[in-house]
Amino acid sequence: MPNLKFGDVILAEIPFINLNQSKKRPTVVLFEEKGNIIVMGITSNTAMKGIPLSKKEGALLDSIIKLNYIFTIDKTEVIKKLFSLSDKKKKLICKELNQLISC
């Protein structure tokens, strides 16, 4: 798998919190370093809070990028790259994260 960059949407094997099971899920890459990939979860539950991601943008279903669901996965958990977000969507993610962090 080539190096991943901010805004890449990947399909990855995501472990549940109890680490006993996992599920294939789409995620947005924030950054990759030394085999660790920091990602944000994506859900097809459009009632949840976050940044909308439409089928027109490349998602299989209209979805939400969950700003409150950030975690680290190992590069071995990546199944494939699905698509990359537009520059406009990446700027929106940065803006929203900056407001949440307030640094």
C-alpha positions in Angstrom: 0.0 0.0 0.0 1.5 3.4 -1.0 1.8 6.1 1.6 -1.6 7.5 2.5 -2.2 11.2 2.9 -4.8 13.5 4.5 -8.2 13.2 2.8 -7.7 9.7 1.5 -10.8 7.6 2.2 -9.8 4.0 2.9 -11.5 0.7 3.7 -10.0 -0.8 6.8 -10.6 -3.6 9.3 -11.6 -1.6 12.4 -11.5 -3.4 15.7 -14.3 -2.9 18.1 -13.5 -1.2 21.5 -13.4 -4.6 23.2 -10.8 -5.7 20.6 -12.6 -9.1 20.3 -14.1 -8.4 16.9 -13.6 -6.1 13.9 -15.6 -4.8 11.0 -14.7 -3.4 7.5 -15.4 0.3 7.6 -14.6 3.4 5.6 -12.4 6.0 7.2 -10.8 9.3 6.4 -7.0 9.5 6.8 -5.7 12.4 8.9 -2.1 11.3 8.6 0.3 8.3 8.5 3.5 8.0 10.4 5.7 4.9 10.9 3.0 2.4 10.0 0.4 4.0 12.2 -2.6 5.7 10.5 -4.7 8.3 12.3 -8.2 8.1 10.9 -11.8 9.5 11.4 -14.7 7.2 11.1 -17.5 7.4 8.5 -21.0 6.3 9.1 -24.0 5.9 6.8 -26.2 7.1 9.7 -26.9 10.6 8.3 -28.7 11.6 11.5 -25.4 11.7 13.3 -23.4 14.9 13.8 -20.4 15.5 11.5 -19.5 16.5 8.0 -21.7 15.2 5.2 -20.1 13.0 2.5 -22.3 12.3 -0.5 -22.4 9.6 -3.1 -21.5 12.3 -5.7 -18.2 12.7 -3.8 -17.4 9.0 -4.0 -19.1 7.5 -1.0 -21.1 4.3 -1.5 -23.9 5.8 0.5 -24.6 9.3 1.7 -22.6 9.4 4.9 -21.2 11.5 7.7 -17.6 12.0 8.6 -17.5 11.7 12.4 -15.2 14.3 13.9 -15.7 12.8 17.3 -14.4 9.3 16.3 -10.7 9.6 15.7 -8.4 6.6 16.3 -5.2 4.9 15.3 -4.9 1.8 13.1 -2.0 -0.2 11.9 -1.2 0.0 8.2 -1.8 -3.8 8.0 -5.5 -3.1 8.7 -5.9 -1.1 5.5 -7.8 -3.1 2.8 -7.7 -0.5 0.0 -7.9 3.1 -0.9 -11.4 4.1 -2.1 -11.0 7.7 -3.2 -9.7 11.1 -2.1 -11.7 14.0 -0.7 -11.8 17.3 -2.5 -9.7 20.2 -1.3 -12.9 22.0 -0.3 -13.9 19.0 1.9 -10.4 18.8 3.4 -10.5 22.5 4.3 -13.8 22.0 6.0 -12.5 19.1 8.1 -9.5 21.3 9.2 -11.8 24.1 10.1 -14.2 21.9 12.1 -11.3 20.1 13.9 -9.6 23.4 14.7 -12.9 24.7 16.3 -13.2 21.6 18.4 -9.6 21.7 19.6 -9.4 25.5 20.0 -5.7 25.7 19.9 
